[in-house]
Amino acid sequence: MDQLTYAYSYSCEGKIDELCLELFNHFCDRRRVVPLAFLMTHWPIMEVSPISVWRIAETMNELRTWHTELLTEDEKRLIGDLIDLAAGDEAYD
């Protein structure tokens, strides 16, 4: 898979954190250790920058690609929203 390109803007920082928190809650509620490990490698984001957003989005994309069977449809949607937001897709609100 080609590496994703991200056009992150600082205005989406709070939305990215909200999506990560929602994913965290999903993974904890379902006791899904592998997805949780993927998320926790780069979240919470300690210092927000384009590279930190790229890292979390790229890692979640890898989770969705290589371990899709571990994810619910809702979790896949949340990951897609996170990736779209990191890519600068203004359609997410």
DRENDREN-19635 format. One record per residue (C-alpha): residue number from 1; residue in three letters; z, x, y. Coordinates in Angstrom, 1 decimal. Layout:
<sites>
<site><kero>NUM</kero><kelum>Ala</kelum><w>Z</w><u>X</u><v>Y</v></site>
...
</sites>
This chain:
<sites>
<site><kero>1</kero><kelum>Met</kelum><w>0.0</w><u>0.0</u><v>0.0</v></site>
<site><kero>2</kero><kelum>Asp</kelum><w>-0.8</w><u>1.2</u><v>3.5</v></site>
<site><kero>3</kero><kelum>Gln</kelum><w>2.0</w><u>2.2</u><v>5.7</v></site>
<site><kero>4</kero><kelum>Leu</kelum><w>2.8</w><u>-0.6</u><v>8.2</v></site>
<site><kero>5</kero><kelum>Thr</kelum><w>2.5</w><u>-0.1</u><v>11.9</v></site>
<site><kero>6</kero><kelum>Tyr</kelum><w>5.2</w><u>-1.4</u><v>14.1</v></site>
<site><kero>7</kero><kelum>Ala</kelum><w>5.0</w><u>-2.3</u><v>17.8</v></site>
<site><kero>8</kero><kelum>Tyr</kelum><w>8.7</w><u>-2.9</u><v>18.3</v></site>
<site><kero>9</kero><kelum>Ser</kelum><w>10.1</w><u>-4.1</u><v>21.6</v></site>
<site><kero>10</kero><kelum>Tyr</kelum><w>13.8</w><u>-3.9</u><v>22.5</v></site>
<site><kero>11</kero><kelum>Ser</kelum><w>13.7</w><u>-7.6</u><v>23.3</v></site>
<site><kero>12</kero><kelum>Cys</kelum><w>13.7</w><u>-8.5</u><v>19.5</v></site>
<site><kero>13</kero><kelum>Glu</kelum><w>16.8</w><u>-6.4</u><v>18.7</v></site>
<site><kero>14</kero><kelum>Gly</kelum><w>19.1</w><u>-9.4</u><v>18.4</v></site>
<site><kero>15</kero><kelum>Lys</kelum><w>16.7</w><u>-11.3</u><v>16.2</v></site>
<site><kero>16</kero><kelum>Ile</kelum><w>16.2</w><u>-8.4</u><v>13.8</v></site>
<site><kero>17</kero><kelum>Asp</kelum><w>20.0</w><u>-8.1</u><v>13.5</v></site>
<site><kero>18</kero><kelum>Glu</kelum><w>20.3</w><u>-11.9</u><v>12.8</v></site>
<site><kero>19</kero><kelum>Leu</kelum><w>17.6</w><u>-11.7</u><v>10.1</v></site>
<site><kero>20</kero><kelum>Cys</kelum><w>19.4</w><u>-8.7</u><v>8.5</v></site>
<site><kero>21</kero><kelum>Leu</kelum><w>22.7</w><u>-10.6</u><v>8.6</v></site>
<site><kero>22</kero><kelum>Glu</kelum><w>21.2</w><u>-13.6</u><v>7.0</v></site>
<site><kero>23</kero><kelum>Leu</kelum><w>19.6</w><u>-11.5</u><v>4.3</v></site>
<site><kero>24</kero><kelum>Phe</kelum><w>23.0</w><u>-9.7</u><v>3.8</v></site>
<site><kero>25</kero><kelum>Asn</kelum><w>24.7</w><u>-13.1</u><v>3.3</v></site>
<site><kero>26</kero><kelum>His</kelum><w>22.0</w><u>-14.3</u><v>0.8</v></site>
<site><kero>27</kero><kelum>Phe</kelum><w>22.3</w><u>-11.1</u><v>-1.2</v></site>
<site><kero>28</kero><kelum>Cys</kelum><w>26.1</w><u>-11.2</u><v>-1.3</v></site>
<site><kero>29</kero><kelum>Asp</kelum><w>26.3</w><u>-14.8</u><v>-2.1</v></site>
<site><kero>30</kero><kelum>Arg</kelum><w>23.9</w><u>-14.3</u><v>-5.1</v></site>
<site><kero>31</kero><kelum>Arg</kelum><w>25.5</w><u>-10.9</u><v>-6.0</v></site>
<site><kero>32</kero><kelum>Arg</kelum><w>22.2</w><u>-9.2</u><v>-5.9</v></site>
<site><kero>33</kero><kelum>Val</kelum><w>23.0</w><u>-5.5</u><v>-5.8</v></site>
<site><kero>34</kero><kelum>Val</kelum><w>19.5</w><u>-4.0</u><v>-5.7</v></site>
<site><kero>35</kero><kelum>Pro</kelum><w>18.3</w><u>-6.0</u><v>-2.7</v></site>
<site><kero>36</kero><kelum>Leu</kelum><w>21.7</w><u>-5.3</u><v>-1.0</v></site>
<site><kero>37</kero><kelum>Ala</kelum><w>21.3</w><u>-1.6</u><v>-1.6</v></site>
<site><kero>38</kero><kelum>Phe</kelum><w>17.9</w><u>-1.6</u><v>0.0</v></site>
<site><kero>39</kero><kelum>Leu</kelum><w>19.2</w><u>-3.5</u><v>3.1</v></site>
<site><kero>40</kero><kelum>Met</kelum><w>22.3</w><u>-1.3</u><v>3.5</v></site>
<site><kero>41</kero><kelum>Thr</kelum><w>20.4</w><u>1.9</u><v>3.6</v></site>
<site><kero>42</kero><kelum>His</kelum><w>19.3</w><u>1.2</u><v>7.2</v></site>
<site><kero>43</kero><kelum>Trp</kelum><w>21.5</w><u>-1.7</u><v>8.3</v></site>
<site><kero>44</kero><kelum>Pro</kelum><w>23.5</w><u>-2.2</u><v>10.4</v></site>
<site><kero>45</kero><kelum>Ile</kelum><w>21.4</w><u>-0.4</u><v>12.8</v></site>
<site><kero>46</kero><kelum>Met</kelum><w>23.7</w><u>2.0</u><v>14.6</v></site>
<site><kero>47</kero><kelum>Glu</kelum><w>21.3</w><u>3.3</u><v>17.3</v></site>
<site><kero>48</kero><kelum>Val</kelum><w>18.4</w><u>0.9</u><v>18.0</v></site>
<site><kero>49</kero><kelum>Ser</kelum><w>15.1</w><u>2.6</u><v>18.5</v></site>
<site><kero>50</kero><kelum>Pro</kelum><w>11.5</w><u>2.1</u><v>17.3</v></site>
<site><kero>51</kero><kelum>Ile</kelum><w>12.1</w><u>4.4</u><v>14.4</v></site>
<site><kero>52</kero><kelum>Ser</kelum><w>15.3</w><u>2.6</u><v>13.2</v></site>
<site><kero>53</kero><kelum>Val</kelum><w>13.5</w><u>-0.7</u><v>13.3</v></site>
<site><kero>54</kero><kelum>Trp</kelum><w>10.5</w><u>0.8</u><v>11.5</v></site>
<site><kero>55</kero><kelum>Arg</kelum><w>12.9</w><u>2.1</u><v>8.8</v></site>
<site><kero>56</kero><kelum>Ile</kelum><w>14.5</w><u>-1.2</u><v>8.1</v></site>
<site><kero>57</kero><kelum>Ala</kelum><w>11.2</w><u>-3.1</u><v>8.1</v></site>
<site><kero>58</kero><kelum>Glu</kelum><w>9.5</w><u>-0.5</u><v>5.9</v></site>
<site><kero>59</kero><kelum>Thr</kelum><w>12.4</w><u>-0.5</u><v>3.4</v></site>
<site><kero>60</kero><kelum>Met</kelum><w>12.5</w><u>-4.3</u><v>3.3</v></site>
<site><kero>61</kero><kelum>Asn</kelum><w>8.7</w><u>-4.3</u><v>2.7</v></site>
<site><kero>62</kero><kelum>Glu</kelum><w>9.2</w><u>-1.9</u><v>-0.2</v></site>
<site><kero>63</kero><kelum>Leu</kelum><w>11.9</w><u>-4.3</u><v>-1.7</v></site>
<site><kero>64</kero><kelum>Arg</kelum><w>9.5</w><u>-7.2</u><v>-1.3</v></site>
<site><kero>65</kero><kelum>Thr</kelum><w>6.7</w><u>-5.3</u><v>-2.9</v></site>
<site><kero>66</kero><kelum>Trp</kelum><w>8.5</w><u>-3.6</u><v>-5.8</v></site>
<site><kero>67</kero><kelum>His</kelum><w>11.3</w><u>-6.0</u><v>-6.6</v></site>
<site><kero>68</kero><kelum>Thr</kelum><w>9.8</w><u>-9.4</u><v>-5.7</v></site>
<site><kero>69</kero><kelum>Glu</kelum><w>11.3</w><u>-10.9</u><v>-8.9</v></site>
<site><kero>70</kero><kelum>Leu</kelum><w>14.8</w><u>-10.4</u><v>-7.5</v></site>
<site><kero>71</kero><kelum>Leu</kelum><w>14.1</w><u>-12.4</u><v>-4.3</v></site>
<site><kero>72</kero><kelum>Thr</kelum><w>14.1</w><u>-16.1</u><v>-3.7</v></site>
<site><kero>73</kero><kelum>Glu</kelum><w>11.3</w><u>-17.7</u><v>-1.7</v></site>
<site><kero>74</kero><kelum>Asp</kelum><w>13.7</w><u>-18.0</u><v>1.3</v></site>
<site><kero>75</kero><kelum>Glu</kelum><w>14.6</w><u>-14.3</u><v>1.1</v></site>
<site><kero>76</kero><kelum>Lys</kelum><w>10.9</w><u>-13.4</u><v>1.0</v></site>
<site><kero>77</kero><kelum>Arg</kelum><w>10.3</w><u>-15.5</u><v>4.1</v></site>
<site><kero>78</kero><kelum>Leu</kelum><w>13.2</w><u>-13.8</u><v>5.9</v></site>
<site><kero>79</kero><kelum>Ile</kelum><w>11.8</w><u>-10.4</u><v>5.0</v></site>
<site><kero>80</kero><kelum>Gly</kelum><w>8.4</w><u>-11.5</u><v>6.2</v></site>
<site><kero>81</kero><kelum>Asp</kelum><w>9.8</w><u>-12.7</u><v>9.5</v></site>
<site><kero>82</kero><kelum>Leu</kelum><w>11.7</w><u>-9.4</u><v>9.9</v></site>
<site><kero>83</kero><kelum>Ile</kelum><w>8.5</w><u>-7.4</u><v>9.3</v></site>
<site><kero>84</kero><kelum>Asp</kelum><w>6.4</w><u>-9.6</u><v>11.6</v></site>
<site><kero>85</kero><kelum>Leu</kelum><w>9.1</w><u>-9.2</u><v>14.3</v></site>
<site><kero>86</kero><kelum>Ala</kelum><w>9.2</w><u>-5.4</u><v>13.9</v></site>
<site><kero>87</kero><kelum>Ala</kelum><w>5.4</w><u>-5.4</u><v>14.1</v></site>
<site><kero>88</kero><kelum>Gly</kelum><w>5.5</w><u>-7.2</u><v>17.5</v></site>
<site><kero>89</kero><kelum>Asp</kelum><w>4.3</w><u>-10.5</u><v>16.2</v></site>
<site><kero>90</kero><kelum>Glu</kelum><w>5.2</w><u>-12.9</u><v>19.0</v></site>
<site><kero>91</kero><kelum>Ala</kelum><w>4.7</w><u>-16.0</u><v>16.6</v></site>
<site><kero>92</kero><kelum>Tyr</kelum><w>8.3</w><u>-15.6</u><v>15.4</v></site>
<site><kero>93</kero><kelum>Asp</kelum><w>10.9</w><u>-17.5</u><v>17.5</v></site>
</sites>
